[in-house]
Amino acid sequence: MNLAESNASRILVLAGGLVGAAGVALSAAAAHRGGAFTGTAASFLLMHAPVFLAVGLAGANRLLRIASLALLVGLVLFAGDLLARDFLGSRLFPMSAPIGGTLLIAGWLAIAASALARPRP
């Protein structure tokens, strides 16, 4: 594994830990404070945290790392918009949730496509 791959793996493991911690904290906030959007954001964070850990720890191929980056950006936009609605009373920015959701779908499709990519010798 070269330096760039090692750094990407470390960033993904870091993201997995932070996303997981945020998901747990927001689950508690949703339970005590309420807020349907907060609960949904927490669920999305918790369901995606293991992906970042798995890709980061496995030292995955480039396509899988790019797919994970698309998931991370999509997750920040989607969950960020939902949280802004509950905590700020407004959207993050117009179309942030649909853009984030589209990136999440694209990221998952890219993960599927990475299974079909030829491994480098």
C-alpha positions as CSV (number, residue, x, y, z in Angstrom):
1,M,0.0,0.0,0.0
2,N,1.5,3.4,-1.0
3,L,1.3,6.6,1.0
4,A,-1.8,8.0,-0.8
5,E,-3.7,4.7,-0.3
6,S,-2.6,4.6,3.4
7,N,-3.8,8.2,3.9
8,A,-7.1,7.5,2.2
9,S,-7.6,4.4,4.4
10,R,-6.8,6.5,7.5
11,I,-9.3,9.2,6.5
12,L,-12.0,6.6,5.8
13,V,-11.5,5.0,9.2
14,L,-11.5,8.4,10.8
15,A,-14.8,9.2,9.0
16,G,-16.3,5.9,10.1
17,G,-15.6,6.7,13.7
18,L,-16.9,10.2,13.5
19,V,-20.0,9.3,11.6
20,G,-20.7,6.4,14.0
21,A,-20.2,8.7,17.0
22,A,-22.4,11.4,15.5
23,G,-25.1,8.8,14.7
24,V,-25.2,7.6,18.3
25,A,-25.2,11.2,19.7
26,L,-28.0,12.2,17.3
27,S,-30.0,9.1,18.2
28,A,-29.9,10.1,21.8
29,A,-30.8,13.7,20.8
30,A,-33.8,12.4,18.8
31,A,-35.0,10.3,21.7
32,H,-34.8,13.1,24.3
33,R,-35.5,16.1,22.1
34,G,-37.7,14.7,19.4
35,G,-37.4,15.7,15.8
36,A,-38.2,13.3,13.0
37,F,-35.4,14.6,10.8
38,T,-32.8,14.1,13.5
39,G,-33.8,10.5,13.9
40,T,-33.6,9.9,10.2
41,A,-30.2,11.6,10.0
42,A,-29.0,9.4,12.9
43,S,-30.2,6.3,11.2
44,F,-28.4,7.2,8.0
45,L,-25.2,8.0,9.8
46,L,-25.2,4.7,11.8
47,M,-26.0,2.6,8.7
48,H,-23.1,4.1,6.7
49,A,-20.4,4.2,9.4
50,P,-19.4,0.5,9.0
51,V,-18.9,1.1,5.2
52,F,-16.2,3.6,5.9
53,L,-14.5,1.4,8.4
54,A,-14.6,-1.6,6.2
55,V,-13.2,0.2,3.1
56,G,-10.6,1.9,5.2
57,L,-9.5,-1.2,7.0
58,A,-9.5,-3.4,3.9
59,G,-7.2,-1.2,2.0
60,A,-9.6,-1.3,-0.9
61,N,-9.1,-0.5,-4.5
62,R,-9.3,3.0,-6.0
63,L,-12.9,2.7,-7.3
64,L,-14.1,1.5,-3.8
65,R,-12.3,4.5,-2.2
66,I,-13.9,6.9,-4.6
67,A,-17.3,5.3,-4.0
68,S,-16.8,5.8,-0.3
69,L,-15.9,9.4,-0.8
70,A,-19.2,9.9,-2.8
71,L,-21.0,8.2,0.1
72,L,-19.4,10.5,2.6
73,V,-20.2,13.7,0.7
74,G,-23.7,12.5,0.1
75,L,-24.1,11.6,3.7
76,V,-22.9,15.0,4.9
77,L,-25.3,16.8,2.5
78,F,-28.3,14.6,3.2
79,A,-28.0,14.3,6.9
80,G,-26.8,17.9,7.2
81,D,-29.9,19.2,5.5
82,L,-32.2,17.1,7.7
83,L,-30.3,18.4,10.8
84,A,-30.5,22.0,9.6
85,R,-34.3,21.6,9.3
86,D,-34.6,20.4,12.9
87,F,-32.0,22.6,14.6
88,L,-32.0,25.7,12.5
89,G,-35.5,25.7,11.1
90,S,-34.3,25.9,7.5
91,R,-32.6,23.9,4.8
92,L,-28.8,23.6,4.5
93,F,-29.2,25.0,0.9
94,P,-31.7,24.4,-1.9
95,M,-31.5,20.8,-3.2
96,S,-28.9,19.7,-0.6
97,A,-30.9,16.7,0.5
98,P,-31.7,15.5,-3.1
99,I,-28.1,16.0,-4.2
100,G,-26.9,14.1,-1.1
101,G,-29.4,11.3,-1.7
102,T,-28.3,11.1,-5.3
103,L,-24.6,10.9,-4.2
104,L,-25.6,8.1,-1.7
105,I,-27.2,6.1,-4.5
106,A,-24.3,6.7,-6.9
107,G,-21.8,5.7,-4.1
108,W,-23.6,2.4,-3.5
109,L,-23.8,1.7,-7.3
110,A,-20.1,2.4,-7.5
111,I,-19.4,0.0,-4.7
112,A,-21.4,-2.6,-6.6
113,A,-19.4,-1.8,-9.8
114,S,-16.1,-2.1,-7.9
115,A,-16.9,-5.8,-7.5
116,L,-16.7,-6.1,-11.3
117,A,-13.5,-4.1,-11.8
118,R,-10.4,-6.0,-12.7
119,P,-7.9,-6.3,-9.9
120,R,-4.5,-4.8,-10.7
121,P,-1.7,-7.3,-10.9
